Amino acid sequence: MAAGAAGCSGDGGDGADDGRNSGSPSSAASSPGVTPSGDPALPAALTGQKPDWKRCEAPVEAYGSSAQVPGGQWQCATVEAPLDYGDPAGETIGIALIRSKAKDPEKRIGSLLFNFGGPGGSGVAALPGAAEGYGSLHSRYDLVGFDPRGVAASSAVVCRGDKETARSLGLDATPDTAAEERTFMADAASFGKGCAERSGRVVPHVGTANAARDMDLIRHVLGDGELHYLGFSYGTELGGVYAHLYPQNVGRLVLDAVVDPSADYAGHSRNQTRGFQRALENYFKSRGIGAEEGTGRIVKLLQQLDRRPMPTADGRRLTEGLALTGIIQPLYSQSSWKYLTQALDAAEQGDGTGLLLMADSYNDRDENGRYGTQSHAQRAISCADAKGRVSPAEVRSRHLAEFTDVSPVFGPYLAWDLAGWCADWPVPGEWETPEVSADGAAPILVIGTTGDPATPYEGAKKMADELGKGVGVLITNKGEGHGAYGSGKCVTETVDAYLLEGKVPRSGKTCTS
């Protein structure tokens, strides 16, 4: 999270204070009206609960079996929320929290809630490791992370075991024959069936709208009158949905690496196809290699692996799908491009070890062959949200050619993923696109990076527009990578001034990292 050299263009500049009494703590918690219009009221047993903060014992579900205790400054607690917000007096689910209290209690503003993306990422696990990058914010905020419902220590969704996962990752994810297509779709259907069998209690209730409702309950029981929030990647969608449901409770919200709220199920994958291809071309440009030449080299390598997987140092074979994952992983951060160069050069000489190691990192595989369950929660949350379902016939007749035209490297994989991702899912999706309009909310910072591979810059513009006039404040970061805060002085200082002093920049401000 260390800041590098950066600068601001002259078309931005800081605006006025947001009028929210930035030099003093948040107002007292609102009354227990923590339900959006149309939702049943929550019972006093939930709105009146007080978190029982205790020094953390690292949850195995969040940190892994070899994890260390986060340290004396970190405290953990659990907040009970309705499993089904349509039946708030019924069964509950525990939402795991972690916090480190503000360093300067006399100038404390309140709690700053984080979501690091995914969906499916554990905030309980991620925040202690990332907290050093939020030192200025830590002075006046309690830093608070949480595991959204269905994630890690909050009743993690589990859909299959390690052996099944390894077998699945070895399948051809860009089927060329009818037999390969049947195998691919059968595996996809078995994933959904496994989710229903192993986690059927929570799978119907893990959607983003329910996670947003949980965030407001967390805000309330922490004693904050407004929600102060820093969301990355998927966390921007979660933050946008929160702002729509609870505009009156929006405090200082920052959305960084923004998911396009106007994109439907297929549109989201199309956006990612474009974003990853753009990042790949920027990577090749940094090496002095033309976009067409570099893309052609990758396509040639993937075609070779499709015919014959490549040996690696640990005896496993690098498949086409694993190689593609290994290429995707370092595109998230420009600082990792040098490792992509090393891995690609080795692969072109017949050694797939480097790409396999990066694929293992992306797939959350440890040295013992065990896999994390973040990808299970990711799929469960996104399929609970999205109504779109795409058949193999639709992929073949429409999406495959379209996506491949956008990116010969990533297009075929992401087109087929449309058919496999939510195949035979046990519950229907909630929306075509999320609703994020937030009339009456306080200004929300929306940050897009021009070279972001996973959430292309165009999505930030759409989010700022859909939040509404006077609400969405667009900040453009000219640079590479997924996420802007901490990558350069300009963005970081702009966000810090907003979160710490309530200074709202002019919409349209541009930074360079």
PAVEXSE-310083 format. One line per field, with one value per residue (C-alpha): x, y, z; residue in three letters; residue number from 1. Coordinates in pm, whole numbers, m for minus. Layout:
<gufis>
px <- [X:...]
py <- [Y:...]
pz <- [Z:...]
residuo <- [ala:...]
num <- [NUM:...]
</gufis>
This chain:
<gufis>
px <- [0:304:238:451:518:199:48:m286:m398:m523:m883:m970:m898:m1060:m1406:m1583:m1629:m1919:m2079:m2060:m1878:m1553:m1358:m1573:m1700:m2007:m2340:m2507:m2643:m2973:m3284:m3336:m3482:m3221:m3451:m3509:m3860:m4057:m3851:m4000:m3859:m3580:m3649:m3491:m3287:m3086:m3087:m3003:m2710:m2364:m2061:m1851:m1505:m1221:m858:m849:m785:m743:m1044:m924:m1205:m1071:m699:m609:m480:m127:m241:m99:m306:m335:m185:m286:m439:m696:m1028:m1292:m1665:m1976:m2297:m2616:m2824:m3140:m3069:m3377:m3456:m3808:m3841:m3628:m3749:m3651:m3320:m3003:m2656:m2336:m2139:m1773:m1602:m1248:m1136:m845:m947:m856:m505:m620:m939:m992:m1023:m1205:m1463:m1618:m1580:m1448:m1586:m1388:m1474:m1180:m1381:m1432:m1714:m1611:m1308:m1263:m1233:m1144:m841:m747:m765:m482:m240:m346:m382:m33:m148:m429:m215:m347:m707:m633:m552:m917:m1115:m1165:m1067:m1335:m1336:m1610:m1678:m1994:m2258:m2150:m1781:m1512:m1607:m1962:m2102:m1876:m2037:m1861:m1948:m1684:m1366:m1003:m988:m1299:m1158:m826:m1004:m1229:m938:m778:m1078:m1090:m1273:m1287:m1444:m1380:m1585:m1927:m1765:m1557:m1866:m2067:m1784:m1753:m2125:m2158:m1884:m2054:m2386:m2220:m2077:m2423:m2552:m2265:m2347:m2707:m2606:m2333:m2453:m2821:m2916:m2727:m2707:m3052:m2960:m2603:m2688:m2543:m2862:m2862:m2493:m2579:m2853:m2595:m2367:m2636:m2699:m2323:m2322:m2606:m2468:m2125:m2294:m2236:m2505:m2366:m2173:m1817:m1692:m1403:m1494:m1277:m1380:m1695:m1701:m1800:m2113:m2190:m2137:m2359:m2639:m2603:m2632:m2950:m3110:m2995:m2923:m3004:m2732:m2451:m2157:m1826:m1819:m1530:m1570:m1238:m1198:m1562:m1793:m2019:m2373:m2528:m2376:m2591:m2463:m2314:m2214:m1998:m1800:m1774:m1634:m1375:m1278:m1210:m1033:m795:m710:m640:m413:m234:m169:m41:189:328:366:585:810:823:609:315:m37:m94:239:206:m152:m51:225:m17:m276:m10:100:m257:m328:m19:m130:m480:m323:m57:m21:327:549:630:881:641:528:189:99:19:m309:m452:m694:m430:m197:m470:m530:m156:m157:m458:m315:m18:m223:m395:m85:183:441:380:442:808:697:464:760:966:681:593:956:994:668:778:1085:870:865:522:631:598:252:134:258:66:m244:m214:m200:m512:m691:m600:m409:m151:165:m22:m281:m559:m786:m961:m1333:m1336:m1424:m1722:m1858:m1780:m1990:m2271:m2298:m2282:m2535:m2768:m2752:m2761:m3074:m2888:m2842:m2672:m2697:m2412:m2608:m2618:m2244:m2176:m2423:m2359:m2112:m1810:m1744:m1824:m1594:m1315:m1326:m1269:m988:m853:m678:m950:m1265:m1319:m1266:m1500:m1764:m1783:m1778:m2117:m2266:m2083:m2080:m2444:m2543:m2836:m2799:m3024:m3172:m3278:m3091:m3234:m3168:m3065:m2848:m2811:m2997:m2754:m2943:m2905:m3103:m3042:m2722:m2406:m2136:m1969:m1617:m1601:m1248:m1166:m821:m773:m575:m777:m804:m1087:m1316:m1255:m1254:m1582:m1765:m1664:m1825:m2144:m2147:m2102:m2387:m2623:m2563:m2717:m2638:m2454:m2392:m2141:m1806:m1582:m1205:m1000:m668:m443:m245:m240:m370:m679:m742:m594:m577:m218:m78:m1:11:m270:m548:m439:m431:m764:m931:m767:m884:m1239:m1248:m1063:m1176:m1488:m1330:m1521:m1316:m1471:m1618:m1385:m1060:m777:m473:m173:m8]
py <- [0:231:545:613:924:1073:1400:1571:1741:2096:2009:1889:2060:2028:2160:2264:2075:1831:2007:1697:1834:1666:1761:1570:1216:1089:1174:921:611:653:497:130:220:9:m120:25:99:m222:m438:m561:m387:m564:m687:m519:m833:m749:m368:m359:m602:m490:m658:m852:m744:m974:m995:m1201:m1565:m1589:m1774:m2079:m2029:m1685:m1710:m2073:m2338:m2189:m1834:m1623:m1419:m1069:m899:m713:m415:m633:m734:m966:m995:m1138:m954:m1153:m1069:m1223:m1512:m1397:m1027:m1114:m1295:m1080:m1250:m1592:m1773:m1564:m1574:m1456:m1183:m1187:m853:m741:m396:m184:126:477:585:932:878:1250:1318:995:1031:686:345:297:m23:m201:m446:m563:m724:m1068:m1118:m1372:m1200:m1217:m874:m1035:m1192:m905:m596:m671:m736:m423:m187:m40:127:305:466:819:697:485:797:904:594:253:29:m240:m542:m800:m1129:m1086:m1356:m1681:m1588:m1741:m1697:m1584:m1927:m1987:m2137:m2464:m2647:m2915:m3068:m3027:m3326:m3213:m2862:m2982:m3200:m2913:m2675:m2929:m2946:m2771:m2445:m2354:m2671:m2745:m3063:m3184:m3423:m3147:m2928:m3200:m3252:m2879:m2831:m3140:m3008:m2668:m2824:m3038:m2725:m2577:m2909:m2925:m2576:m2679:m3000:m2855:m2497:m2500:m2308:m1993:m2007:m1848:m1551:m1449:m1182:m832:m661:m872:m794:m424:m471:m637:m335:m103:m326:m325:55:75:m163:3:327:524:757:735:469:557:302:216:m46:m195:m386:m585:m370:m79:m263:m343:22:142:m94:24:387:306:125:369:711:885:687:754:923:927:649:577:334:235:4:30:m242:m113:m107:m84:m414:m726:m1082:m1103:m737:m778:m1057:m854:m564:m790:m929:m574:m478:m772:m734:m364:m445:m715:m473:m212:m476:m560:m190:m158:m425:m257:m528:m442:m539:m767:m942:m992:m1115:m1356:m1502:m1568:m1724:m1952:m2061:m2132:m2333:m2544:m2608:m2699:m2977:m3081:m2957:m2849:m3000:m2806:m2841:m3008:m3277:m3128:m3019:m2667:m2673:m2403:m2295:m2281:m2085:m1831:m1792:m1750:m1468:m1297:m1294:m1057:m819:m696:m500:m336:m432:m798:m751:m852:m1192:m1233:m1170:m1436:m1688:m1627:m1648:m1978:m2116:m2035:m2248:m2538:m2476:m2399:m2365:m1986:m1965:m2255:m2087:m1771:m1974:m2147:m1809:m1692:m2020:m2004:m2335:m2398:m2609:m2912:m2904:m2759:m2489:m2201:m2145:m1781:m1889:m2084:m1774:m1562:m1782:m1815:m1438:m1346:m1614:m1505:m1156:m1204:m1319:m1379:m1742:m1833:m2170:m2339:m2288:m1912:m1911:m2087:m1881:m1536:m1471:m1673:m1481:m1147:m1202:m1349:m1042:m826:m1051:m1364:m1441:m1397:m1394:m1769:m1843:m1568:m1650:m2014:m1903:m1740:m2085:m2257:m2002:m2026:m2348:m2524:m2286:m2381:m2032:m1763:m1436:m1115:m856:m789:m503:m363:m47:215:544:732:1055:1259:1082:1269:1293:958:936:709:625:461:367:390:66:m141:m497:m637:m336:m119:258:306:145:427:683:475:442:815:886:628:737:1066:1430:1575:1227:1052:1236:1091:1073:951:782:758:443:66:m194:m283:m11:337:418:383:363:733:1052:1233:976:888:1248:1321:1027:1106:1469:1350:1081:1277:1636:1602:1781:1680:1715:1846:1569:1513:1548:1357:1201:1016:718]
pz <- [0:m6:m206:m511:m714:m849:m954:m1009:m1325:m1316:m1399:m1051:m724:m386:m317:m3:320:316:612:830:1136:1031:1338:1586:1633:1453:1598:1825:1661:1491:1635:1548:1210:1035:762:418:299:250:486:814:1120:1304:1657:1959:2025:1710:1714:2085:2077:2185:2024:2276:2163:2260:2163:1846:1813:1437:1292:1100:848:763:809:735:971:998:1072:1351:1596:1445:1752:2065:1887:1707:1858:1716:1774:1612:1529:1484:1176:1033:802:608:628:521:855:1088:1406:1274:1244:1264:1111:1279:1098:1201:1271:1344:1456:1572:1765:1655:1753:1857:2060:2127:1752:1669:1390:1419:1255:901:751:477:202:m10:m289:m433:m377:m120:32:409:565:897:731:500:719:968:682:494:791:760:438:626:895:842:853:1161:1358:1369:1276:1427:1135:1101:872:835:663:457:500:336:362:586:954:863:773:474:165:80:m241:m302:m167:m266:m499:m685:m711:m851:m1104:m1209:m1259:m1489:m1723:m2058:m1988:m2359:m2500:m2867:m2900:m2793:m2547:m2386:m2365:m2188:m1938:m1876:m1817:m1601:m1375:m1359:m1261:m995:m833:m782:m653:m405:m279:m218:m42:179:236:151:466:366:m16:m73:149:54:m205:m203:m85:231:288:259:518:742:700:828:1125:1193:1169:1417:1679:1657:1762:1442:1313:959:772:679:428:197:m63:m335:m648:m560:m246:m473:m584:m222:m131:m414:m313:47:m61:m251:42:311:153:481:659:410:579:391:132:m104:m396:m558:m864:m953:m1081:m1359:m1212:m1558:m1676:m1669:m1628:m1977:m1980:m1672:m1839:m2158:m1955:m1798:m2137:m2254:m1931:m1923:m2292:m2235:m1941:m2140:m2425:m2178:m2034:m2378:m2454:m2143:m2297:m2635:m2792:m3016:m2910:m3209:m3173:m2798:m2822:m3097:m2880:m2596:m2827:m2975:m2627:m2515:m2832:m2765:m2408:m2523:m2730:m2480:m2120:m2016:m1743:m1426:m1143:m899:m1143:m1221:m1572:m1686:m1879:m2101:m1827:m1556:m1785:m1854:m1481:m1432:m1686:m1529:m1176:m1230:m1447:m1131:m1029:m1242:m980:m1076:m1448:m1409:m1279:m1574:m1805:m1631:m1638:m2003:m2115:m1929:m2072:m2425:m2349:m2227:m1848:m1704:m1341:m1313:m1464:m1250:m932:m1018:m1101:m764:m593:m775:m704:m332:m343:m72:m96:39:m238:m26:m166:6:m32:m141:m496:m357:m185:m490:m712:m459:m407:m773:m872:m591:m740:m1117:m1301:m1626:m1724:m2052:m2228:m2415:m2737:m2671:m2610:m2939:m3144:m3000:m2722:m2829:m3151:m2984:m2686:m2899:m3121:m2811:m2686:m2857:m2526:m2264:m2476:m2525:m2156:m2032:m2294:m2186:m1824:m1890:m1939:m1656:m1376:m1262:m1441:m1267:m972:m678:m633:m885:m918:m768:m1040:m1397:m1271:m918:m823:m687:m723:m394:m405:m93:7:101:m170:m248:m398:m704:m823:m1156:m1287:m1663:m1687:m1439:m1579:m1367:m1331:m1638:m1594:m1778:m1485:m1252:m1482:m1488:m1109:m1055:m1296:m1146:m786:m892:m942:m646:m501:m728:m734:m1006:m958:m1256:m1183:m1488:m1424:m1415:m1173:m978:m721:m679:m307:m189:m541:m567:m364:m546:m500:m148:m28:m195:m20:313:298:229:497:764:702:491:193:m119:m441:m758:m970:m1264:m1074:m1241:m1075:m1218:m1051]
residuo <- [met:ala:ala:gly:ala:ala:gly:cys:ser:gly:asp:gly:gly:asp:gly:ala:asp:asp:gly:arg:asn:ser:gly:ser:pro:ser:ser:ala:ala:ser:ser:pro:gly:val:thr:pro:ser:gly:asp:pro:ala:leu:pro:ala:ala:leu:thr:gly:gln:lys:pro:asp:trp:lys:arg:cys:glu:ala:pro:val:glu:ala:tyr:gly:ser:ser:ala:gln:val:pro:gly:gly:gln:trp:gln:cys:ala:thr:val:glu:ala:pro:leu:asp:tyr:gly:asp:pro:ala:gly:glu:thr:ile:gly:ile:ala:leu:ile:arg:ser:lys:ala:lys:asp:pro:glu:lys:arg:ile:gly:ser:leu:leu:phe:asn:phe:gly:gly:pro:gly:gly:ser:gly:val:ala:ala:leu:pro:gly:ala:ala:glu:gly:tyr:gly:ser:leu:his:ser:arg:tyr:asp:leu:val:gly:phe:asp:pro:arg:gly:val:ala:ala:ser:ser:ala:val:val:cys:arg:gly:asp:lys:glu:thr:ala:arg:ser:leu:gly:leu:asp:ala:thr:pro:asp:thr:ala:ala:glu:glu:arg:thr:phe:met:ala:asp:ala:ala:ser:phe:gly:lys:gly:cys:ala:glu:arg:ser:gly:arg:val:val:pro:his:val:gly:thr:ala:asn:ala:ala:arg:asp:met:asp:leu:ile:arg:his:val:leu:gly:asp:gly:glu:leu:his:tyr:leu:gly:phe:ser:tyr:gly:thr:glu:leu:gly:gly:val:tyr:ala:his:leu:tyr:pro:gln:asn:val:gly:arg:leu:val:leu:asp:ala:val:val:asp:pro:ser:ala:asp:tyr:ala:gly:his:ser:arg:asn:gln:thr:arg:gly:phe:gln:arg:ala:leu:glu:asn:tyr:phe:lys:ser:arg:gly:ile:gly:ala:glu:glu:gly:thr:gly:arg:ile:val:lys:leu:leu:gln:gln:leu:asp:arg:arg:pro:met:pro:thr:ala:asp:gly:arg:arg:leu:thr:glu:gly:leu:ala:leu:thr:gly:ile:ile:gln:pro:leu:tyr:ser:gln:ser:ser:trp:lys:tyr:leu:thr:gln:ala:leu:asp:ala:ala:glu:gln:gly:asp:gly:thr:gly:leu:leu:leu:met:ala:asp:ser:tyr:asn:asp:arg:asp:glu:asn:gly:arg:tyr:gly:thr:gln:ser:his:ala:gln:arg:ala:ile:ser:cys:ala:asp:ala:lys:gly:arg:val:ser:pro:ala:glu:val:arg:ser:arg:his:leu:ala:glu:phe:thr:asp:val:ser:pro:val:phe:gly:pro:tyr:leu:ala:trp:asp:leu:ala:gly:trp:cys:ala:asp:trp:pro:val:pro:gly:glu:trp:glu:thr:pro:glu:val:ser:ala:asp:gly:ala:ala:pro:ile:leu:val:ile:gly:thr:thr:gly:asp:pro:ala:thr:pro:tyr:glu:gly:ala:lys:lys:met:ala:asp:glu:leu:gly:lys:gly:val:gly:val:leu:ile:thr:asn:lys:gly:glu:gly:his:gly:ala:tyr:gly:ser:gly:lys:cys:val:thr:glu:thr:val:asp:ala:tyr:leu:leu:glu:gly:lys:val:pro:arg:ser:gly:lys:thr:cys:thr:ser]
num <- [1:2:3:4:5:6:7:8:9:10:11:12:13:14:15:16:17:18:19:20:21:22:23:24:25:26:27:28:29:30:31:32:33:34:35:36:37:38:39:40:41:42:43:44:45:46:47:48:49:50:51:52:53:54:55:56:57:58:59:60:61:62:63:64:65:66:67:68:69:70:71:72:73:74:75:76:77:78:79:80:81:82:83:84:85:86:87:88:89:90:91:92:93:94:95:96:97:98:99:100:101:102:103:104:105:106:107:108:109:110:111:112:113:114:115:116:117:118:119:120:121:122:123:124:125:126:127:128:129:130:131:132:133:134:135:136:137:138:139:140:141:142:143:144:145:146:147:148:149:150:151:152:153:154:155:156:157:158:159:160:161:162:163:164:165:166:167:168:169:170:171:172:173:174:175:176:177:178:179:180:181:182:183:184:185:186:187:188:189:190:191:192:193:194:195:196:197:198:199:200:201:202:203:204:205:206:207:208:209:210:211:212:213:214:215:216:217:218:219:220:221:222:223:224:225:226:227:228:229:230:231:232:233:234:235:236:237:238:239:240:241:242:243:244:245:246:247:248:249:250:251:252:253:254:255:256:257:258:259:260:261:262:263:264:265:266:267:268:269:270:271:272:273:274:275:276:277:278:279:280:281:282:283:284:285:286:287:288:289:290:291:292:293:294:295:296:297:298:299:300:301:302:303:304:305:306:307:308:309:310:311:312:313:314:315:316:317:318:319:320:321:322:323:324:325:326:327:328:329:330:331:332:333:334:335:336:337:338:339:340:341:342:343:344:345:346:347:348:349:350:351:352:353:354:355:356:357:358:359:360:361:362:363:364:365:366:367:368:369:370:371:372:373:374:375:376:377:378:379:380:381:382:383:384:385:386:387:388:389:390:391:392:393:394:395:396:397:398:399:400:401:402:403:404:405:406:407:408:409:410:411:412:413:414:415:416:417:418:419:420:421:422:423:424:425:426:427:428:429:430:431:432:433:434:435:436:437:438:439:440:441:442:443:444:445:446:447:448:449:450:451:452:453:454:455:456:457:458:459:460:461:462:463:464:465:466:467:468:469:470:471:472:473:474:475:476:477:478:479:480:481:482:483:484:485:486:487:488:489:490:491:492:493:494:495:496:497:498:499:500:501:502:503:504:505:506:507:508:509:510:511:512:513]
</gufis>
